[in-house]
Amino acid sequence: MPVTSEAAATWTGSLTEGSGTVAFSSSHLGTFPLDWKARSEGSDTTTTPEELIAAAHASCFSMALSHALAENGTPPERVDTSASVTFKPGVGITGSHLNVNATVPGLTPAAFQELAEGAKTGCPVSQALAGIDITLEATLA
């Protein structure tokens, strides 16, 4: 059965002088501020569409890798993934870099790398981001 997740954004004003909010409608986790300055220059107090994509990519990849490892007979003890999504004003989103470190008893680094590459390709968010460069660093703890 398909699941639909929802979020809503509100924007007031022009792109460069305006601001807005994004709310997680499905989970009700909260409402967060948005603005162009944060998107084009960075911020540690205001989110961006790219940060939201990074969160989706990191979580989706972690789930895909955990599943692949379990299917391999080597379930992970822990998977820690970060995603860095790059935005270039005037160009758009140019890439997503996944960095994963996992604790997986009984697995060789080569086998881990192979499974991580498969998870990178098979993750539904990676598939949705197929128009950008997706890179991966994968290490065993």
C-alpha positions, -999 to 999 in steps of 0.1 A, spaced: 0 0 0 15 34 -10 22 60 17 21 97 9 41 120 30 33 157 31 51 190 38 39 226 31 58 258 25 47 294 27 68 322 11 62 360 15 80 386 -6 106 384 -34 132 357 -36 161 377 -22 142 398 3 114 375 13 113 346 37 91 316 44 85 285 64 84 248 58 62 225 79 62 187 82 25 181 77 25 143 80 46 140 112 38 174 127 75 176 137 75 214 134 77 244 112 111 258 102 122 291 87 135 294 51 152 323 33 174 330 2 204 341 23 205 308 40 202 290 7 228 310 -11 253 317 17 246 290 43 231 293 79 232 274 111 197 287 121 176 285 89 170 254 69 171 251 31 155 228 5 190 212 1 192 204 38 158 187 36 170 167 6 202 158 25 181 145 54 160 124 30 190 111 12 209 101 44 179 84 60 169 66 28 204 54 21 208 42 57 176 21 54 186 7 20 221 -3 33 207 -18 65 184 -39 44 211 -50 20 234 -59 48 206 -80 65 198 -97 32 235 -105 29 234 -123 63 254 -96 80 230 -73 97 246 -41 109 250 -31 145 249 6 135 249 27 103 258 64 105 252 83 73 256 120 64 246 135 31 260 168 18 238 184 -9 254 211 -29 235 241 -43 250 266 -67 230 298 -72 221 303 -108 228 266 -115 208 245 -90 215 214 -71 247 199 -84 254 169 -62 249 148 -31 278 132 -13 270 103 11 295 95 38 287 63 57 304 46 86 290 13 98 296 -14 124 290 -47 106 305 -78 123 318 -105 99 320 -83 68 351 -75 48 357 -39 37 354 -50 0 320 -66 6 309 -36 25 319 -13 -3 300 -34 -28 268 -34 -7 271 3 -1 274 11 -38 243 -11 -44 224 8 -17 234 41 -32 221 31 -66 190 13 -52 179 39 -26 146 55 -38 159 90 -30 191 83 -50 168 73 -79 148 105 -75 181 124 -76 194 107 -107 199 140 -125 228 150 -102 262 135 -93 259 112 -63 292 102 -46 299 78 -17 325 73 10 319 41 28 340 28 58 336 1 84 340 11 120 
